[in-house]
Amino acid sequence: MNYKLVGCVILYNPSSDVITNIETYINECDILYIIYNGNGLDIYNILKRKYDNIKYIFHSENMGISYSLNEVLELITKNNTDFLLTMDQDSCFIGNSMRRYKQSLSSVDWGGHLHYHLK
């Protein structure tokens, strides 16, 4: 099954360690939204030099997780997205667990359509 997986990570005053976390799943996402609830572009600019599947959303103040997730959901419902992977700045995948996660999405019998299709 071919499907579109979009990810989002919500950041608030992150350390540079977040780059290592993001790199455990960025290659498996068709698009990764990086949402800043606070200051800075440094991490986005570093990742943008290496990856072309990044979209950036900036909030000048901390809008909270729910606000940011709803914002991404609104964006992706217009783009034929099948699944949304939500991450925070301290989360990562270990080893090949992200690849196994993505394979498990393909192995589920969705009955001809995706159960959680975001349309």
LINWO-V505079 format. One record per residue. N is the residue number from 0. RES is the residue in one letter. SS is DSSP state (H for helix, E for strand, L for the rest). PSI is psi as a letter, one per 30 degrees, with the letter a starting at -180 (NA if undefined). NEAR is the number of other ideal C-beta (glycine too) atoms within 8 Angstrom. Layout:
BEGIN
N:RES:SS:PSI:NEAR ; N:RES:SS:PSI:NEAR
END
This chain:
BEGIN
0:M:L:k:5 ; 1:N:L:k:2 ; 2:Y:L:l:9 ; 3:K:L:k:9 ; 4:L:E:j:14 ; 5:V:E:k:16 ; 6:G:E:l:15 ; 7:C:E:k:15 ; 8:V:E:k:14 ; 9:I:E:k:13 ; 10:L:E:k:13 ; 11:Y:L:j:9 ; 12:N:L:h:6 ; 13:P:L:l:9 ; 14:S:L:l:4 ; 15:S:L:f:8 ; 16:D:L:f:7 ; 17:V:H:f:13 ; 18:I:H:e:10 ; 19:T:H:e:8 ; 20:N:H:e:13 ; 21:I:H:e:14 ; 22:E:L:f:8 ; 23:T:L:f:10 ; 24:Y:L:f:14 ; 25:I:H:e:13 ; 26:N:H:f:6 ; 27:E:H:f:9 ; 28:C:L:k:12 ; 29:D:L:e:7 ; 30:I:E:k:9 ; 31:L:E:j:15 ; 32:Y:E:k:14 ; 33:I:E:j:15 ; 34:I:E:k:14 ; 35:Y:E:k:14 ; 36:N:E:i:12 ; 37:G:L:b:10 ; 38:N:L:l:4 ; 39:G:L:k:7 ; 40:L:L:f:8 ; 41:D:H:e:7 ; 42:I:H:e:13 ; 43:Y:H:e:11 ; 44:N:H:e:8 ; 45:I:H:e:10 ; 46:L:H:e:13 ; 47:K:H:f:10 ; 48:R:H:f:5 ; 49:K:H:f:5 ; 50:Y:L:k:9 ; 51:D:L:g:4 ; 52:N:L:g:8 ; 53:I:E:k:13 ; 54:K:E:k:7 ; 55:Y:E:k:10 ; 56:I:E:k:11 ; 57:F:E:k:7 ; 58:H:E:k:12 ; 59:S:L:f:3 ; 60:E:L:l:6 ; 61:N:L:j:7 ; 62:M:L:f:7 ; 63:G:L:l:7 ; 64:I:H:e:7 ; 65:S:H:e:6 ; 66:Y:H:e:9 ; 67:S:H:e:15 ; 68:L:H:e:11 ; 69:N:H:e:8 ; 70:E:H:e:10 ; 71:V:H:e:14 ; 72:L:H:e:10 ; 73:E:H:e:8 ; 74:L:H:e:9 ; 75:I:H:f:11 ; 76:T:L:f:9 ; 77:K:L:f:5 ; 78:N:L:h:8 ; 79:N:L:h:5 ; 80:T:L:k:12 ; 81:D:L:e:10 ; 82:F:E:k:12 ; 83:L:E:k:12 ; 84:L:E:j:10 ; 85:T:E:k:8 ; 86:M:E:l:12 ; 87:D:E:l:8 ; 88:Q:L:f:11 ; 89:D:L:f:6 ; 90:S:L:k:6 ; 91:C:L:l:9 ; 92:F:L:k:8 ; 93:I:L:k:5 ; 94:G:L:b:4 ; 95:N:L:g:5 ; 96:S:H:e:8 ; 97:M:H:e:10 ; 98:R:H:e:8 ; 99:R:H:e:8 ; 100:Y:H:e:9 ; 101:K:H:e:10 ; 102:Q:H:e:8 ; 103:S:H:e:8 ; 104:L:H:e:11 ; 105:S:H:f:8 ; 106:S:H:f:5 ; 107:V:L:k:7 ; 108:D:L:j:3 ; 109:W:L:g:8 ; 110:G:L:h:5 ; 111:G:L:f:3 ; 112:H:L:l:6 ; 113:L:L:k:8 ; 114:H:L:e:7 ; 115:Y:L:h:6 ; 116:H:L:k:7 ; 117:L:L:h:10 ; 118:K:L:NA:4
END
